[in-house]
Amino acid sequence: MTFGRSGAASVVLNVGGARYSLSRELLKDFPLRRVSRLHGCRSERDVLEVCDDYDRERNEYFFDRHSEAFGFILLYVRGHGKLRFAPRMCELSFYNEMIYWGLEGAHLEYCCQRRLDDRMSDTYTFYSADEPGALGRDEARPGGAEAAHSRRWLERMRRTFEEPTSSLAAQILASVSVVFVIVSMVVLCASTLPDWRAAAADNRSLDDRSRIIEAICIGWFTAECIVRFIVSKNKCEFVKRPLNIIDLLAITPYYISVLMTVFTGENSQLQRAGVTLRVLRMMRIFWVIKLARHFIGLQTLGLTLKRCYREMVMLLVFICVAMAIFSALSQLLEHGLDLETSNKDFASIPAACWWVIISMTTVGYGDMYPITMPGRILGGVCVVSGIVLLALPITFIYHSFVQCYHELKFRSARYSRSVSAEFLN
C-alpha cells in the first residue's frame, strides 16, 4: 500500500460508525473487493473513489454504509457462518450492500436467495451481476487488460447462448435452434406414419435423406451444448441444471443407436435389438423441451414447479389419502356386501382406485361406475371432495405461477432493451 500514514501497521475501517482494525497484509488479500482495492490506492484521489472520506492522522477510512449489514458480511467472509439477511432489514437494501462490498447473490443461503428473488419479482427490481466499472478496474491492474477482454468476450458468448433475448445475435441463434427442433420433431413424427414406413421400404433414398436431416439436427444440438459448456462460468453447476440434463438425454440416444448399428450391423442381431433402438429413438422427443430456452411460458412452468415442490407434494398426499379412503369404501359397497349382485368392476381396491382418481379429477370416462345407491352417494361425495382438495393447494401454485411469469417477463424486457440499442447502433 503506497498511500497512507507511513509506518502504520494497520488501518481502520469506519463503516457507519462501527470501527474495524485490519493489518496491511490482511488488507491486500481481503475477500471483499472494495476493501482490497484500498491496498492499490496511490493517492488520496484514488482512496476517495473507494471510500467516502479519509483521515490521514488516524489512518481511518470512512464508509457511509449500513454498519449492521457490514457486520454480517464480515462474519461471512471470515468463515464464521453462512450469509443470511440481517434482521429487520429490507432484502433489497441488504443485497445492495452486498453488491457495494463485492459479493453476489450466489453467496446467500438458498432460503435467502428465494426471498430475494420473490422480493425482486414483487418490485420489478433487478441488479446487474457485475458491479459497474469492474472491468475498468481490472484493466487498470498490471496485465489485467487482456484478462478483462477475455472475461468480457466469454460473458458475451455465454449470454448469447443462454439468454435468447440478450442480443440480436442471440435472437438469431435462438431462431435457428427452434427451426432445428421443429424439423427434427417433424421428421420423428413422420417416421412413425404407416405410409412413410411403406414409402421408405420401397424407396431407400427417402430413408437416407431422413437420416441425413436427423444427423444434421443432432450435430447442431451437440455443437450448441459443447459451446455452452465451454463458456459457462461453473462447469459443475452447468452439468446439474435440469435443461442441460434434458439436452444430454435427448442427444445421447442418437449416438448410442449409431454405435449399436456399427457394432451389430444390418443383421439378425440388430433385429433383436430393434426394441432398444425404438426406445432410444423415442427418447429424442425430449428435444421439444429445448424450446423452454426460448419461450417464457415453458420457463415459467419449470420455475413454478421448482418453487412449488412442497405444494405439489401436498397435492399428491391429498389425492393419495382420498384415493385410499374412497377406493376401500367403494369396493366394500359395490362388491363386498352382496357377492351375488356385486359389481365386477370393483372387484378389488386397486381396481377401485382407477374409478376414484377419474372421479376426483372430474374426468369420468364411464368405463366403470357404481350401480348401488350407497355407491352412487359415495361417488357424489368423492367428486365434491376431489374438487375441494384439488382447489386448496392449486391456489398457491397459481400465485407462484403469476409471480414467476412477471419475473421472467421483466427480465426478458430488460434484455430486449439492450437488443434495441444494439440494433439502432
C-alpha positions in Angstrom: 0.0 0.0 0.0 1.7 3.2 -1.2 -0.8 5.7 0.3 -1.5 6.3 3.9 0.4 7.2 7.1 3.9 5.9 6.9 4.9 3.3 9.5 1.3 2.4 10.4 1.0 -1.4 10.8 -2.8 -1.4 10.5 -5.7 0.6 9.0 -9.1 1.4 10.5 -12.3 0.9 8.6 -15.2 3.1 9.9 -18.4 1.7 8.5 -21.5 3.6 9.6 -19.8 4.4 13.0 -18.5 0.9 13.6 -14.7 0.7 13.6 -12.7 -2.3 12.4 -8.9 -2.6 12.5 -7.1 -4.6 9.8 -3.4 -5.2 9.2 -1.9 -4.0 5.9 -1.1 -7.6 4.9 -4.6 -8.7 5.5 -5.9 -5.8 3.5 -4.0 -6.9 0.4 -5.9 -10.2 0.0 -9.1 -9.3 1.8 -12.1 -11.2 0.4 -14.2 -8.1 -0.1 -13.3 -6.5 -3.4 -13.9 -2.9 -2.3 -11.8 -3.2 0.8 -8.9 -4.9 -1.0 -8.9 -2.1 -3.5 -7.6 0.2 -0.8 -4.2 -1.6 -0.9 -3.6 -0.4 -4.5 -4.5 3.2 -3.9 -1.6 5.6 -4.7 -3.2 8.9 -3.9 -5.9 10.5 -1.9 -8.0 10.8 -5.1 -7.8 7.0 -5.6 -8.8 6.5 -1.9 -11.9 8.7 -2.3 -13.0 6.7 -5.3 -13.2 3.7 -3.0 -14.5 5.1 0.3 -16.4 8.3 1.3 -13.8 10.0 3.4 -10.3 9.5 4.8 -8.5 10.7 7.9 -4.7 10.7 7.4 -3.9 11.3 11.0 -5.8 8.3 12.3 -5.3 6.3 9.1 -9.0 5.8 9.1 -11.3 5.1 6.1 -14.9 6.1 6.3 -17.7 4.3 4.5 -21.2 5.7 4.8 -22.9 2.3 4.7 -25.1 0.1 6.9 -23.0 -1.0 9.8 -25.1 -4.0 10.8 -25.1 -5.3 7.2 -21.3 -5.0 7.0 -21.0 -6.9 10.3 -23.0 -9.8 8.8 -20.9 -9.7 5.6 -17.6 -9.5 7.6 -18.5 -12.6 9.7 -19.3 -14.5 6.5 -16.0 -13.7 4.7 -14.1 -14.6 7.8 -15.7 -18.0 7.8 -17.8 -17.7 10.9 -21.1 -18.9 9.4 -23.3 -18.6 6.3 -24.5 -15.4 4.8 -28.2 -14.6 5.6 -30.2 -11.4 5.7 -29.8 -9.0 8.6 -32.9 -8.9 10.8 -35.3 -6.0 10.4 -33.6 -5.0 7.1 -35.1 -4.9 3.6 -33.8 -7.7 1.4 -33.1 -5.3 -1.4 -31.2 -3.0 0.8 -29.0 -5.8 2.1 -28.4 -7.1 -1.4 -27.4 -3.5 -2.4 -24.8 -3.6 0.4 -23.5 -7.0 -0.8 -23.0 -5.6 -4.3 -21.3 -2.5 -2.9 -18.7 -4.6 -1.0 -18.2 -7.0 -3.9 -20.4 -10.0 -3.2 -23.1 -11.6 -5.4 -26.5 -13.2 -4.8 -24.9 -16.6 -5.1 -23.2 -16.1 -1.7 -26.5 -16.1 0.1 -28.1 -19.2 1.6 -30.7 -20.8 -0.7 -33.6 -19.8 1.5 -32.4 -16.1 1.4 -31.9 -16.4 -2.4 -35.6 -17.4 -2.7 -36.6 -14.5 -0.6 -34.5 -12.1 -2.7 -36.0 -13.5 -5.9 -39.5 -13.1 -4.6 -38.9 -9.6 -3.4 -37.3 -8.6 -6.8 -40.2 -10.0 -8.7 -42.7 -8.2 -6.5 -40.9 -4.8 -7.0 -39.7 -5.5 -10.5 -36.1 -4.7 -9.4 -33.1 -6.4 -10.8 -29.4 -5.7 -10.2 -26.6 -6.4 -12.7 -24.4 -9.3 -11.7 -21.3 -7.3 -12.4 -20.6 -4.2 -10.5 -20.3 -1.2 -12.8 -16.8 -0.4 -13.6 -15.5 -3.8 -12.5 -14.0 -4.4 -15.9 -12.4 -1.0 -15.9 -10.7 -1.7 -12.6 -9.4 -5.0 -13.9 -7.9 -3.2 -16.9 -6.2 -0.7 -14.6 -4.3 -3.5 -12.9 -1.0 -4.8 -14.4 -1.7 -7.3 -17.1 -5.4 -7.1 -16.5 -6.4 -5.6 -19.8 -6.2 -9.0 -21.6 -7.9 -10.8 -18.8 -10.7 -8.2 -18.8 -11.2 -8.5 -22.5 -11.3 -12.3 -22.3 -13.8 -12.2 -19.5 -16.0 -9.7 -21.4 -15.9 -12.0 -24.5 -16.8 -15.1 -22.5 -19.6 -13.3 -20.8 -21.0 -12.1 -24.2 -20.8 -15.6 -25.6 -22.5 -17.1 -22.5 -25.4 -14.6 -22.7 -25.7 -15.2 -26.5 -26.2 -18.9 -25.9 -28.0 -18.8 -22.6 -30.2 -15.7 -22.9 -32.1 -15.6 -26.3 -33.2 -12.0 -25.8 -29.8 -10.6 -24.6 -28.7 -9.5 -28.1 -29.5 -9.6 -31.8 -27.1 -12.4 -32.4 -28.7 -14.4 -29.5 -32.1 -14.0 -31.1 -30.9 -15.2 -34.5 -29.2 -18.2 -32.8 -32.3 -19.0 -30.8 -34.4 -18.8 -34.0 -32.1 -21.3 -35.8 -32.2 -23.6 -32.8 -36.0 -23.5 -32.8 -36.1 -24.4 -36.5 -33.8 -27.4 -35.9 -36.1 -28.5 -33.1 -39.2 -28.2 -35.3 -37.6 -30.0 -38.2 -36.3 -32.9 -36.0 -39.8 -33.3 -34.4 -41.5 -33.3 -37.8 -39.1 -36.0 -39.1 -39.5 -38.0 -35.9 -43.3 -37.9 -36.1 -43.4 -38.6 -39.8 -41.2 -41.6 -39.5 -43.9 -43.3 -37.4 -46.6 -43.0 -40.1 -47.5 -46.2 -41.8 -47.4 -44.6 -45.3 -44.0 -43.1 -44.5 -42.6 -46.5 -43.4 -44.1 -48.2 -46.6 -42.5 -45.5 -48.8 -39.2 -45.8 -47.0 -39.2 -49.5 -47.5 -39.8 -49.1 -51.2 -37.5 -46.1 -51.7 -34.2 -46.4 -49.9 -33.2 -42.8 -50.7 -36.1 -41.4 -48.6 -34.8 -43.2 -45.5 -31.3 -42.0 -46.3 -32.5 -38.4 -46.6 -34.3 -38.5 -43.2 -31.2 -39.9 -41.6 -29.1 -37.1 -43.0 -31.6 -34.5 -41.7 -31.5 -36.2 -38.3 -27.7 -36.2 -38.3 -27.6 -32.5 -39.1 -30.0 -31.7 -36.3 -28.1 -33.8 -33.8 -24.8 -32.1 -34.9 -26.3 -28.7 -34.3 -27.6 -29.7 -30.8 -24.3 -31.3 -29.9 -22.2 -28.2 -31.0 -24.6 -25.9 -29.1 -24.3 -28.0 -26.0 -20.5 -28.1 -26.2 -20.1 -24.4 -26.7 -22.4 -23.6 -23.8 -20.4 -25.9 -21.6 -17.1 -24.2 -22.6 -18.3 -20.7 -22.0 -20.1 -21.5 -18.7 -18.8 -19.9 -15.5 -19.2 -23.0 -13.3 -18.9 -26.4 -15.1 -20.3 -28.4 -12.2 -23.3 -26.1 -11.9 -23.8 -26.4 -15.7 -24.0 -30.2 -15.5 -26.5 -30.1 -12.7 -29.0 -27.8 -14.5 -32.2 -29.6 -15.5 -32.3 -28.2 -19.0 -28.8 -29.3 -19.6 -29.6 -32.8 -18.3 -32.5 -32.9 -20.7 -30.2 -31.9 -23.6 -27.9 -34.8 -22.7 -30.8 -37.2 -22.6 -32.0 -36.0 -26.0 -28.6 -36.2 -27.7 -27.1 -39.4 -26.1 -29.7 -41.9 -27.6 -28.7 -41.0 -31.1 -25.0 -41.8 -30.6 -25.9 -45.0 -28.7 -28.1 -46.1 -31.6 -25.3 -45.3 -34.1 -22.8 -47.3 -32.0 -25.2 -50.3 -31.8 -25.7 -50.2 -35.6 -22.0 -50.1 -36.2 -21.2 -53.0 -33.8 -24.2 -55.2 -34.8 -24.6 -54.3 -38.4 -27.6 -54.9 -40.6 -28.2 -58.5 -39.4 -30.4 -60.5 -37.1 -28.6 -59.1 -34.0 -29.8 -55.7 -35.0 -33.3 -57.0 -35.4 -33.2 -58.5 -31.8 -32.1 -55.1 -30.6 -34.9 -53.4 -32.5 -36.9 -52.7 -29.4 -34.0 -51.0 -27.7 -33.4 -48.9 -30.8 -37.0 -47.8 -30.9 -36.9 -46.8 -27.3 -33.8 -44.8 -27.8 -35.3 -43.2 -30.8 -38.4 -42.2 -28.9 -36.3 -40.6 -26.2 -35.5 -37.9 -28.8 -38.9 -36.4 -28.0 -37.0 -34.6 -25.2 -35.8 -32.2 -28.0 -39.2 -30.4 -27.7 -38.3 -29.4 -24.1 -35.3 -27.5 -25.6 -38.0 -24.9 -26.6 -38.1 -23.9 -22.9 -34.9 -21.9 -23.5 -36.7 -19.7 -26.0 -40.2 -19.4 -24.6 -41.2 -17.7 -21.4 -44.3 -19.8 -20.9 -42.3 -23.1 -20.6 -39.7 -21.4 -18.4 -42.4 -20.1 -16.2 -43.8 -23.6 -15.9 -40.4 -25.1 -14.9 -39.7 -22.3 -12.4 -43.1 -22.7 -10.8 -42.7 -26.4 -10.4 -39.2 -25.8 -8.8 -40.5 -23.2 -6.3 -43.8 -25.0 -5.5 -42.5 -28.6 -5.0 -43.8 -28.5 -1.4 -47.3 -27.6 -2.7 -47.1 -30.3 -5.3 -46.2 -32.9 -2.7 -49.1 -31.6 -0.6 -51.4 -32.1 -3.6 -50.2 -35.7 -4.2 -50.6 -36.5 -0.5 -54.2 -35.2 -0.5 -55.0 -37.3 -3.6 -53.4 -40.5 -2.3 -55.1 -40.2 1.1 -58.5 -39.6 -0.5 -57.9 -42.4 -3.0 -57.1 -44.9 -0.3 -60.3 -44.0 1.7 -62.8 -43.8 -1.2 -61.4 -46.9 -3.0 -61.8 -49.1 0.1 -65.3 -47.8 0.7 -66.4 -48.2 -2.9 -65.0 -51.7 -3.1 -67.0 -52.6 0.0 -70.2 -51.0 -1.1 -70.1 -52.3 -4.7 -68.6 -55.7 -4.2 -68.0 -56.7 -0.6 -71.5 -56.6 0.9 -73.5 -58.6 -1.7 -71.5 -61.1 -3.6 -74.4 -62.3 -5.7 -75.3 -58.9 -7.2 -71.8 -57.4 -6.9 -70.2 -55.0 -9.3 -67.4 -56.9 -11.0 -65.6 -53.6 -11.9 -65.0 -53.0 -8.2 -63.6 -56.5 -7.5 -60.5 -55.1 -5.8 -59.3 -51.9 -4.1 -56.6 -51.3 -6.8 -59.4 -51.5 -9.5 -61.5 -49.1 -7.5 -58.5 -46.6 -7.3 -58.9 -46.0 -11.0 -62.5 -45.0 -10.6 -61.6 -42.8 -7.6 -58.9 -40.8 -9.5 -61.1 -40.2 -12.6 -63.9 -39.1 -10.3 -61.9 -36.8 -8.1 -60.5 -35.1 -11.2 -64.0 -34.9 -12.7 -62.9 -36.8 -15.9 -65.3 -39.6 -15.7 -64.6 -41.9 -18.6 -67.6 -44.0 -18.0 -65.8 -47.3 -18.3 -66.8 -48.2 -14.7 -69.3 -46.7 -12.3 -71.3 -47.6 -9.2 -74.7 -49.3 -9.6 -75.9 -49.4 -5.9 -77.5 -46.4 -4.2 -74.8 -46.2 -1.4 -72.1 -46.4 -4.1 -73.6 -43.6 -6.1 -73.9 -41.4 -2.9 -70.3 -42.2 -2.2 -69.4 -41.2 -5.8 -71.0 -37.8 -5.4 -69.1 -37.2 -2.1 -65.9 -38.4 -3.9 -66.4 -35.8 -6.8 -67.1 -32.9 -4.4 -64.2 -33.7 -2.1 -61.9 -34.0 -5.1 -62.8 -30.5 -6.3 -62.2 -29.1 -2.8 -58.9 -31.0 -2.2 -57.5 -30.0 -5.6 -58.5 -26.4 -5.3 -56.7 -25.7 -2.0 -53.1 -26.2 -3.0 -53.7 -25.1 -6.6 -54.3 -21.5 -5.3 -50.7 -21.3 -4.0 -49.4 -22.8 -7.2 -51.4 -20.2 -9.3 -50.0 -17.2 -7.4 -46.5 -18.6 -7.7 -47.0 -19.1 -11.5 -48.1 -15.5 -11.9 -45.2 -14.3 -9.9 -42.7 -16.3 -11.9 -44.2 -15.1 -15.2 -43.9 -11.5 -14.2 -40.3 -12.1 -13.1 -39.2 -13.8 -16.3 -41.2 -11.3 -18.5 -39.5 -8.3 -16.8 -36.1 -10.0 -17.2 -36.8 -10.6 -20.9 -37.9 -7.0 -21.4 -34.7 -5.8 -19.7 -32.6 -7.8 -22.3 -34.9 -6.6 -25.1 -33.9 -3.0 -24.4 -30.2 -3.9 -25.0 -31.2 -5.7 -28.2 -33.0 -2.5 -29.4 -30.0 -0.4 -28.6 -27.7 -2.8 -30.4 -29.9 -2.8 -33.5 -30.1 1.0 -33.6 -26.3 1.3 -33.2 
